[in-house]
Amino acid sequence: MKDAPLVLILVQNLPLPGDRRVWLECKSLRDNGYRVAAITPAAPGDPAYELHEGVHLYKYAPPKETSSIASFLWEFVYCWIRTFFLTLRVTRRHGVPAVIQSCNPPDTFWLIGLIMRVRGSIFVFDQHDLNPEVYESRFHKRGFFYTGLKLLERATYKTARETIVTNESYAEVARRRGKVPAERVTVVRTGPDTTVLTPGAPDEATKRGRRYLVHFHGVMGPQDGVDIVIRMIDYVVHEKQRTDISFSVLGKGDEYTTLRAMVTDLGLDDYVYMPGRVSDEELFRYLSSADVGLSADPPNPLNDVSTMNKTMEYMAFGLPVIAFDLKETRFSAGESAVYVTPATPKAYGDELLRLLKQPEEMDAMGRAGRERAVNVLDWRFQSVPYLAVFDRLTRR
């Protein structure tokens, strides 16, 4: 293994191994004979370095959660500096990486790829988000910063030898907006590992004495629709007077504090379990016990063309999904979801109440989702084109 090519993966969005897609990528590379190192923000209690399941993890203390444009800029600069110096440390300890893979957001690590090119490293862009659309969907405007993000995205495309994207919509953006030749764009969907994401025994305690458990988990940013989930719960509990449903709302993000306060202000604390980010063990317990999974990402320039990880995780656990009518969500979920229009809390709540009256429909949707997750979307299928990129670049 000492002479095996070294792949260095740069991640800023989530700590490893908590980012499921990136961790599956790390393990696939490891299992196929590559040495793997990754630079990632630290979760609470994480060491600065650890060898975790054969992957070298170098971690730095994350910045505070962003809430404004100025704090976004500070986060970009801070994380870039920490990542760059850790890249130098990895190079000293393990040798020059054969390939550096940058996972966005943000689109700033292309400069590290450009600097390391003189040492012989090849830069690969693993595009998880369209950052100009993130900005537009979050702040509801374009302008100077939108243009700046497009320039950073273009620089990342231009620096990368290969671009990996999560779906065909992103591939079209890379080809059209990024001017990336089609042969240098590879679609690798964020498929679930259905040997790990699999239903377990339901835990009735998660329902807190009620008949139903309705579940959400994911990032809580302004564009993620968690406010719609909470206002839907308010509508179901207070206007429709349904007291037989408990709700789990798991995860964290820039809007968590505001959303948590909203739950209390609306008098929903007795119905909503909202602890923040939880362990995989607890998350899987709720997924195994839930009756319905919520994908409330509203229509906007980002969400319509993005693949939602939580949707495929619901499918892997056999949950029927309630979603809004988004292009890539329809592709991922197929018949395992119902698609609500308009994108309002009332319409969403009415569809939830309708679905809970249809146990046979829910069972059929759950089975369809699990079957599609196992036989079409599973990571074992996605890992084939992913590994082919690295084998091609390293001429293995």
SENUBA-751312 format. One record per residue (C-alpha): residue number from 1; x, y, z. Coordinates in Angstrom, 2 decimals, always signed. Layout:
N
> NUM; X; Y; Z $
...
END
This chain:
396
> 1; +0.00; +0.00; +0.00 $
> 2; +2.95; +2.36; +0.52 $
> 3; +3.38; +2.80; -3.24 $
> 4; -0.35; +3.03; -3.94 $
> 5; -1.60; +6.38; -5.31 $
> 6; -2.67; +8.82; -2.61 $
> 7; -6.05; +10.54; -2.99 $
> 8; -6.61; +13.63; -0.83 $
> 9; -10.25; +14.68; -0.37 $
> 10; -11.13; +18.22; +0.73 $
> 11; -14.48; +18.65; +2.51 $
> 12; -15.90; +21.74; +4.20 $
> 13; -19.67; +21.24; +4.33 $
> 14; -19.86; +18.43; +6.92 $
> 15; -17.39; +16.60; +9.17 $
> 16; -16.27; +13.14; +8.16 $
> 17; -17.40; +10.43; +8.48 $
> 18; -20.73; +12.24; +8.90 $
> 19; -20.98; +13.20; +5.22 $
> 20; -22.35; +9.91; +3.91 $
> 21; -21.55; +10.47; +0.24 $
> 22; -17.94; +11.49; +0.83 $
> 23; -17.39; +8.70; +3.34 $
> 24; -18.65; +6.14; +0.84 $
> 25; -16.22; +7.63; -1.68 $
> 26; -13.37; +7.32; +0.82 $
> 27; -14.19; +3.69; +1.55 $
> 28; -14.56; +2.81; -2.12 $
> 29; -11.13; +4.25; -2.88 $
> 30; -9.63; +2.47; +0.12 $
> 31; -11.17; -0.86; -0.86 $
> 32; -9.80; -0.52; -4.37 $
> 33; -6.18; -0.08; -3.40 $
> 34; -5.77; +3.66; -2.99 $
> 35; -4.31; +5.41; +0.02 $
> 36; -6.87; +7.95; +1.21 $
> 37; -6.57; +11.10; +3.30 $
> 38; -9.21; +13.73; +3.91 $
> 39; -9.28; +17.24; +5.35 $
> 40; -12.52; +18.07; +7.10 $
> 41; -13.98; +20.31; +9.81 $
> 42; -14.11; +18.64; +13.20 $
> 43; -17.26; +17.54; +14.97 $
> 44; -17.37; +18.24; +18.74 $
> 45; -14.83; +16.05; +20.52 $
> 46; -12.98; +14.99; +17.37 $
> 47; -9.15; +14.77; +17.48 $
> 48; -7.04; +16.84; +15.09 $
> 49; -5.90; +13.61; +13.41 $
> 50; -7.17; +10.05; +13.39 $
> 51; -6.81; +6.96; +11.24 $
> 52; -10.45; +5.97; +10.91 $
> 53; -11.23; +2.70; +9.15 $
> 54; -8.07; +3.00; +7.11 $
> 55; -8.64; +6.66; +6.09 $
> 56; -6.35; +9.42; +7.40 $
> 57; -8.59; +12.22; +8.71 $
> 58; -7.09; +15.66; +9.36 $
> 59; -9.51; +18.00; +11.10 $
> 60; -9.74; +21.66; +12.06 $
> 61; -12.10; +23.56; +14.36 $
> 62; -15.03; +24.80; +12.25 $
> 63; -16.05; +28.46; +12.13 $
> 64; -19.29; +29.62; +13.71 $
> 65; -22.47; +28.99; +11.72 $
> 66; -23.03; +31.59; +9.03 $
> 67; -25.93; +34.02; +9.06 $
> 68; -24.91; +36.85; +6.71 $
> 69; -22.90; +37.53; +3.58 $
> 70; -19.99; +38.82; +5.68 $
> 71; -19.93; +35.64; +7.75 $
> 72; -20.01; +33.55; +4.55 $
> 73; -16.94; +35.41; +3.29 $
> 74; -15.14; +34.87; +6.59 $
> 75; -16.00; +31.16; +6.51 $
> 76; -14.57; +30.83; +2.99 $
> 77; -11.30; +32.51; +3.95 $
> 78; -10.89; +30.73; +7.29 $
> 79; -11.61; +27.25; +5.93 $
> 80; -9.39; +27.80; +2.90 $
> 81; -6.40; +28.76; +5.04 $
> 82; -6.88; +25.84; +7.43 $
> 83; -7.34; +23.42; +4.54 $
> 84; -4.29; +24.69; +2.67 $
> 85; -1.93; +24.26; +5.61 $
> 86; -3.34; +20.81; +6.35 $
> 87; -2.76; +19.94; +2.67 $
> 88; +0.91; +20.79; +3.20 $
> 89; +0.95; +18.61; +6.34 $
> 90; -0.57; +15.67; +4.46 $
> 91; +2.03; +16.11; +1.72 $
> 92; +4.89; +16.09; +4.27 $
> 93; +3.59; +12.97; +6.03 $
> 94; +2.25; +10.88; +3.16 $
> 95; +3.80; +12.27; -0.01 $
> 96; +2.35; +14.33; -2.85 $
> 97; -1.26; +13.33; -3.58 $
> 98; -1.75; +11.77; -6.99 $
> 99; -5.27; +13.24; -7.00 $
> 100; -6.90; +15.99; -4.95 $
> 101; -10.70; +15.84; -4.90 $
> 102; -12.54; +18.97; -3.81 $
> 103; -16.12; +18.56; -2.59 $
> 104; -18.20; +21.72; -2.67 $
> 105; -19.54; +23.90; -1.19 $
> 106; -17.56; +26.14; -1.37 $
> 107; -15.93; +26.62; -4.78 $
> 108; -12.65; +27.96; -3.39 $
> 109; -10.39; +24.92; -3.25 $
> 110; -9.51; +25.15; -6.95 $
> 111; -6.64; +27.42; -5.92 $
> 112; -5.19; +24.63; -3.78 $
> 113; -5.51; +22.34; -6.79 $
> 114; -3.72; +24.91; -8.94 $
> 115; -0.91; +25.33; -6.41 $
> 116; -0.49; +21.57; -6.00 $
> 117; -0.45; +21.04; -9.76 $
> 118; +3.20; +22.12; -9.80 $
> 119; +3.89; +19.19; -7.43 $
> 120; +2.18; +16.78; -9.82 $
> 121; -1.29; +16.50; -8.24 $
> 122; -4.37; +16.16; -10.45 $
> 123; -7.43; +18.16; -9.36 $
> 124; -10.93; +16.62; -9.44 $
> 125; -14.12; +18.55; -8.69 $
> 126; -16.92; +16.63; -6.92 $
> 127; -19.82; +19.07; -7.29 $
> 128; -22.50; +18.61; -4.64 $
> 129; -24.17; +22.04; -4.96 $
> 130; -24.64; +24.83; -7.48 $
> 131; -23.35; +27.68; -5.34 $
> 132; -24.72; +30.56; -7.43 $
> 133; -28.15; +28.98; -7.11 $
> 134; -27.58; +28.46; -3.37 $
> 135; -26.99; +32.20; -3.02 $
> 136; -29.98; +33.10; -5.20 $
> 137; -32.30; +30.72; -3.35 $
> 138; -31.07; +31.81; +0.07 $
> 139; -31.03; +35.60; -0.39 $
> 140; -33.62; +35.91; -3.22 $
> 141; -31.38; +38.06; -5.40 $
> 142; -28.41; +37.92; -7.74 $
> 143; -26.08; +40.90; -8.11 $
> 144; -22.39; +41.18; -7.24 $
> 145; -22.02; +38.13; -5.01 $
> 146; -23.97; +35.90; -7.40 $
> 147; -21.59; +36.92; -10.19 $
> 148; -18.60; +36.29; -7.92 $
> 149; -19.83; +32.76; -7.13 $
> 150; -20.23; +32.06; -10.85 $
> 151; -16.62; +33.14; -11.38 $
> 152; -15.42; +30.85; -8.59 $
> 153; -17.45; +28.00; -10.06 $
> 154; -15.96; +28.66; -13.51 $
> 155; -12.43; +28.67; -12.03 $
> 156; -13.13; +25.34; -10.35 $
> 157; -14.41; +23.79; -13.57 $
> 158; -11.40; +25.13; -15.47 $
> 159; -8.85; +23.88; -12.95 $
> 160; -10.34; +20.39; -12.67 $
> 161; -9.14; +17.59; -14.93 $
> 162; -12.45; +15.81; -14.31 $
> 163; -15.78; +16.95; -12.85 $
> 164; -18.04; +14.57; -10.92 $
> 165; -21.70; +15.60; -10.48 $
> 166; -24.67; +14.17; -8.61 $
> 167; -27.25; +14.13; -11.42 $
> 168; -27.91; +14.89; -15.07 $
> 169; -29.14; +18.42; -14.29 $
> 170; -25.79; +19.29; -12.73 $
> 171; -24.01; +17.63; -15.65 $
> 172; -25.87; +19.95; -18.03 $
> 173; -24.77; +22.98; -15.97 $
> 174; -21.14; +21.79; -16.09 $
> 175; -21.30; +21.37; -19.86 $
> 176; -23.30; +24.52; -20.64 $
> 177; -22.26; +27.07; -18.03 $
> 178; -18.87; +25.62; -17.19 $
> 179; -17.89; +24.77; -20.77 $
> 180; -16.61; +21.39; -19.53 $
> 181; -16.27; +18.84; -22.35 $
> 182; -18.85; +16.07; -22.02 $
> 183; -16.16; +13.37; -21.76 $
> 184; -14.79; +15.06; -18.63 $
> 185; -18.13; +15.08; -16.77 $
> 186; -19.20; +11.96; -14.85 $
> 187; -22.54; +11.49; -13.09 $
> 188; -22.17; +9.75; -9.71 $
> 189; -25.46; +9.88; -7.82 $
> 190; -25.47; +10.07; -4.04 $
> 191; -26.76; +6.53; -3.70 $
> 192; -27.46; +5.09; -0.25 $
> 193; -25.55; +2.10; +1.05 $
> 194; -28.63; -0.06; +1.57 $
> 195; -26.65; -2.68; +3.51 $
> 196; -26.29; -0.02; +6.24 $
> 197; -29.40; +2.08; +5.62 $
> 198; -31.93; -0.66; +6.20 $
> 199; -35.07; -0.80; +8.35 $
> 200; -34.70; -2.16; +11.86 $
> 201; -37.24; -3.01; +14.54 $
> 202; -39.61; -0.08; +15.24 $
> 203; -39.23; +1.61; +18.62 $
> 204; -42.64; +2.61; +19.90 $
> 205; -41.06; +5.02; +22.35 $
> 206; -40.22; +7.34; +19.44 $
> 207; -43.94; +7.94; +18.92 $
> 208; -44.37; +9.20; +22.49 $
> 209; -47.70; +7.47; +22.99 $
> 210; -49.26; +8.56; +19.70 $
> 211; -50.45; +6.48; +16.76 $
> 212; -48.20; +7.99; +14.06 $
> 213; -44.64; +9.26; +13.75 $
> 214; -43.87; +11.65; +10.88 $
> 215; -40.18; +12.27; +10.30 $
> 216; -37.83; +14.89; +8.83 $
> 217; -34.05; +15.02; +8.93 $
> 218; -31.49; +17.10; +7.09 $
> 219; -29.71; +20.43; +6.88 $
> 220; -31.67; +23.41; +8.18 $
> 221; -30.90; +26.37; +5.95 $
> 222; -33.21; +29.07; +4.59 $
> 223; -33.68; +27.19; +1.31 $
> 224; -34.42; +23.77; +2.86 $
> 225; -38.10; +24.19; +3.71 $
> 226; -37.90; +23.30; +7.41 $
> 227; -40.02; +26.37; +8.20 $
> 228; -42.70; +24.86; +5.95 $
> 229; -42.50; +21.61; +7.97 $
> 230; -43.04; +23.48; +11.25 $
> 231; -45.89; +25.61; +9.91 $
> 232; -47.44; +22.45; +8.48 $
> 233; -47.26; +20.83; +11.93 $
> 234; -48.93; +23.92; +13.41 $
> 235; -51.72; +23.61; +10.82 $
> 236; -52.19; +19.87; +11.46 $
> 237; -52.15; +20.14; +15.27 $
> 238; -53.99; +23.38; +15.88 $
> 239; -56.25; +23.94; +12.89 $
> 240; -57.02; +20.31; +12.01 $
> 241; -56.84; +19.33; +15.71 $
> 242; -54.89; +16.12; +15.13 $
> 243; -53.38; +15.02; +18.42 $
> 244; -52.46; +11.49; +17.31 $
> 245; -49.26; +12.40; +15.40 $
> 246; -45.75; +12.93; +16.76 $
> 247; -43.07; +14.60; +14.65 $
> 248; -39.31; +14.12; +14.68 $
> 249; -37.34; +16.99; +13.14 $
> 250; -33.65; +16.04; +13.29 $
> 251; -30.59; +17.88; +12.04 $
> 252; -28.96; +21.27; +12.32 $
> 253; -27.91; +24.25; +10.23 $
> 254; -27.88; +28.03; +10.08 $
> 255; -31.61; +28.29; +10.80 $
> 256; -31.79; +25.73; +13.63 $
> 257; -31.99; +28.24; +16.51 $
> 258; -34.70; +30.29; +14.78 $
> 259; -36.69; +27.19; +13.85 $
> 260; -36.39; +25.70; +17.33 $
> 261; -37.75; +28.94; +18.81 $
> 262; -40.61; +28.83; +16.29 $
> 263; -41.64; +25.41; +17.61 $
> 264; -41.92; +26.82; +21.12 $
> 265; -43.64; +30.04; +20.02 $
> 266; -46.30; +28.02; +18.16 $
> 267; -46.95; +25.82; +21.19 $
> 268; -45.67; +22.63; +19.50 $
> 269; -43.07; +21.39; +21.99 $
> 270; -45.28; +18.48; +23.06 $
> 271; -45.57; +17.28; +19.45 $
> 272; -42.13; +17.99; +17.98 $
> 273; -38.87; +16.26; +18.94 $
> 274; -36.14; +18.60; +17.66 $
> 275; -32.80; +17.87; +19.37 $
> 276; -30.43; +19.04; +16.63 $
> 277; -27.92; +16.69; +15.03 $
> 278; -28.06; +13.14; +16.39 $
> 279; -26.00; +9.99; +16.08 $
> 280; -26.60; +7.56; +13.23 $
> 281; -27.90; +5.07; +15.78 $
> 282; -30.63; +7.45; +16.93 $
> 283; -31.41; +8.59; +13.39 $
> 284; -31.83; +5.01; +12.20 $
> 285; -34.09; +4.28; +15.16 $
> 286; -36.43; +7.10; +14.12 $
> 287; -36.31; +6.13; +10.45 $
> 288; -37.19; +2.55; +11.38 $
> 289; -40.15; +3.72; +13.45 $
> 290; -41.60; +6.48; +11.27 $
> 291; -44.71; +6.18; +9.10 $
> 292; -43.88; +8.99; +6.61 $
> 293; -40.76; +10.89; +5.54 $
> 294; -40.93; +14.61; +4.75 $
> 295; -38.95; +16.21; +1.90 $
> 296; -40.25; +19.76; +2.07 $
> 297; -37.60; +21.46; -0.09 $
> 298; -39.59; +24.22; -1.84 $
> 299; -39.28; +24.99; -5.55 $
> 300; -36.39; +27.38; -6.20 $
> 301; -33.47; +27.61; -8.66 $
> 302; -31.35; +25.24; -6.52 $
> 303; -33.82; +22.67; -5.29 $
> 304; -35.44; +21.91; -8.63 $
> 305; -32.19; +20.51; -10.05 $
> 306; -30.68; +19.06; -6.85 $
> 307; -30.76; +15.50; -5.54 $
> 308; -31.92; +15.40; -1.91 $
> 309; -30.01; +12.88; +0.19 $
> 310; -32.74; +12.63; +2.79 $
> 311; -35.26; +11.54; +0.15 $
> 312; -33.14; +8.53; -0.80 $
> 313; -32.52; +7.73; +2.85 $
> 314; -36.27; +7.66; +3.46 $
> 315; -36.59; +5.32; +0.49 $
> 316; -33.86; +3.04; +1.84 $
> 317; -35.87; +2.68; +5.06 $
> 318; -39.08; +1.96; +3.15 $
> 319; -40.85; +5.21; +4.06 $
> 320; -43.45; +6.81; +1.80 $
> 321; -42.28; +10.33; +0.98 $
> 322; -44.18; +13.60; +0.74 $
> 323; -42.33; +16.10; -1.47 $
> 324; -42.94; +19.15; -3.58 $
> 325; -42.87; +18.75; -7.35 $
> 326; -39.17; +19.10; -8.21 $
> 327; -37.49; +17.69; -11.32 $
> 328; -34.67; +15.71; -9.68 $
> 329; -36.80; +14.66; -6.70 $
> 330; -39.22; +13.04; -9.16 $
> 331; -36.31; +11.20; -10.78 $
> 332; -34.96; +9.93; -7.46 $
> 333; -38.20; +9.04; -5.70 $
> 334; -40.42; +7.90; -8.56 $
> 335; -43.49; +6.11; -7.23 $
> 336; -42.29; +6.20; -3.62 $
> 337; -43.41; +9.83; -3.22 $
> 338; -46.46; +12.00; -3.62 $
> 339; -45.79; +15.45; -5.08 $
> 340; -47.61; +18.41; -3.55 $
> 341; -48.64; +21.60; -5.28 $
> 342; -48.78; +24.42; -4.34 $
> 343; -45.74; +24.55; -2.04 $
> 344; -47.62; +25.73; +1.05 $
> 345; -47.87; +24.36; +4.61 $
> 346; -51.63; +23.85; +4.19 $
> 347; -51.32; +21.83; +0.96 $
> 348; -48.49; +19.81; +2.52 $
> 349; -50.48; +19.14; +5.68 $
> 350; -53.62; +18.17; +3.77 $
> 351; -51.62; +15.63; +1.75 $
> 352; -50.11; +14.19; +4.92 $
> 353; -53.54; +13.71; +6.48 $
> 354; -54.88; +12.18; +3.27 $
> 355; -51.98; +9.75; +3.06 $
> 356; -52.30; +8.61; +6.68 $
> 357; -55.82; +7.42; +5.83 $
> 358; -54.44; +5.19; +3.04 $
> 359; -52.31; +2.44; +4.67 $
> 360; -52.26; +0.31; +1.51 $
> 361; -51.00; +3.22; -0.57 $
> 362; -48.35; +3.97; +2.06 $
> 363; -47.18; +0.35; +2.09 $
> 364; -46.93; +0.27; -1.72 $
> 365; -44.97; +3.52; -1.77 $
> 366; -42.60; +2.26; +0.92 $
> 367; -41.95; -0.99; -0.95 $
> 368; -41.37; +0.88; -4.22 $
> 369; -38.88; +3.18; -2.53 $
> 370; -36.92; +0.41; -0.89 $
> 371; -36.79; -1.58; -4.13 $
> 372; -35.59; +1.44; -6.12 $
> 373; -32.98; +2.29; -3.47 $
> 374; -31.61; -1.28; -3.48 $
> 375; -31.79; -2.09; -7.20 $
> 376; -31.20; +1.26; -8.92 $
> 377; -29.74; +3.96; -6.66 $
> 378; -27.52; +1.93; -4.29 $
> 379; -23.92; +3.09; -3.90 $
> 380; -22.58; -0.19; -5.29 $
> 381; -23.84; +0.99; -8.70 $
> 382; -22.64; +4.58; -8.26 $
> 383; -19.15; +3.54; -7.14 $
> 384; -18.38; +2.02; -10.56 $
> 385; -18.25; +5.33; -12.53 $
> 386; -16.70; +7.04; -9.50 $
> 387; -13.73; +4.67; -9.30 $
> 388; -13.37; +4.72; -13.08 $
> 389; -12.48; +8.43; -12.88 $
> 390; -9.55; +7.75; -10.53 $
> 391; -8.38; +4.63; -12.36 $
> 392; -8.33; +6.66; -15.57 $
> 393; -6.43; +9.58; -14.04 $
> 394; -3.84; +7.38; -12.31 $
> 395; -3.64; +4.96; -15.27 $
> 396; -4.30; +1.96; -13.07 $
END
